Amino acid sequence: MENRNDEELEIDLRSVFLALKEKLLVIIAAGLLVGCVGCLFTMLFVTPQYSSSATMLVLPREDNTTAVSELQAGTQLANDYAVLITSRPVLEKVIDNLGLDMTYEQLSDSVTVNNPQDTRLLQITVENPDPSSAKDIVNELATAASAYIGENMEMEAPKIIEKGEVPNQRTSPNMKKIAVLGLAAGLILSAGIITLMTILDDTIKTEDDITKYLNVSTLANVPDRKDFISNKGKKNKRKKKKSEKRKRR
């Protein structure tokens, strides 16, 4: 019984492999089609985003602390400042100064604050559909955040050590990534459909299928009518040629 199951499994896998091999061009075409459709959809309906970044240095309180404790204090302050930078008062100040047509929640969604590990640095990144606006917003945000922290905390205001610039390339969407993902999705989907259709296909095509699905032996087979007609036509042509040769003699 186990040998029979193994044999059936081997036959199924062989059928799937042959079906995939036979439909290889279809699978490749489906992958390319899905990749192209994904890129086209992205180009038509997804707004490109550009990002600009500014860097700030956190300055701890000046006292007789050691270098190690100063670094630890600066790291802790950087975590606190990262929250303050995206606070409502700071964002609303940026909106008022630049006359932006957005809420502070919308501006907050476009801002990312990163604190590299074991550093006193804060990297502020702003994404915007307009490259110039991304640069203006991130620079104004760094200035407003530095002023707000200096006014409301008993600490020295963080220092802006690098201002944002106008980005030359968009950060999203990534067309190469979308094309690769679309190609992979198309290949997997088409191959999966072909595999499923092959496994579920229980039509009888060969003598072996009769034994496999009906569990009966084959007594005889009927030749294909097309082959029969073709062979019959060839025989008639041969007889006709022989008769013509005899007449000529």
PETA-V862157 format. One line per field, one symbol per residue. ss: DSSP state (2 for helix, 1 for strand, 0 for the rest). phi: phi as a letter, one per 30 degrees, with the letter a starting at -180 (. if undefined). psi: psi as a letter, one per 20 degrees, with the letter a starting at -180 (. if undefined). Layout:
ss->???
phi->???
psi->???
This chain:
ss->022222222222222222222202222222222222222222222000111111111000000000222222222222222222200222222222220000022222201111000000111111110022222222222222222222220000001111000000000100222222222222222222222222220000002222222200000000002222222222222222222222220
phi->.dddddddddddddddddddddcdddddddddddddddddddddbcddcbbbbbbbcdcdddacdddddddddddddddddddddcddeddddddddcidcadddddddccbcbceehbccbccbbcadceddddddddddddddddddddcbdbdddcdcacdbddcbdcadddddddddddddddddddddddddddddcddcbddddddcchbdcdabcddddddddddddddddddddddddddd
psi->ghhgghgggggghgggghghghkghggghgghgggggggggghhippqqqqqqqpqpporpoakqrhghgggghgghhhghhghhjrggghhgggghilqmrrhgghhhjppppoqpkrkqpoppppqhpghhgggghghggghggggghhiqlrpqqpoiprqroqhqqhqqohggggghggggggggghggggghghiokqphrhhhghghikqqpgrqpqphghghghhhgghgghggghhhhhh.
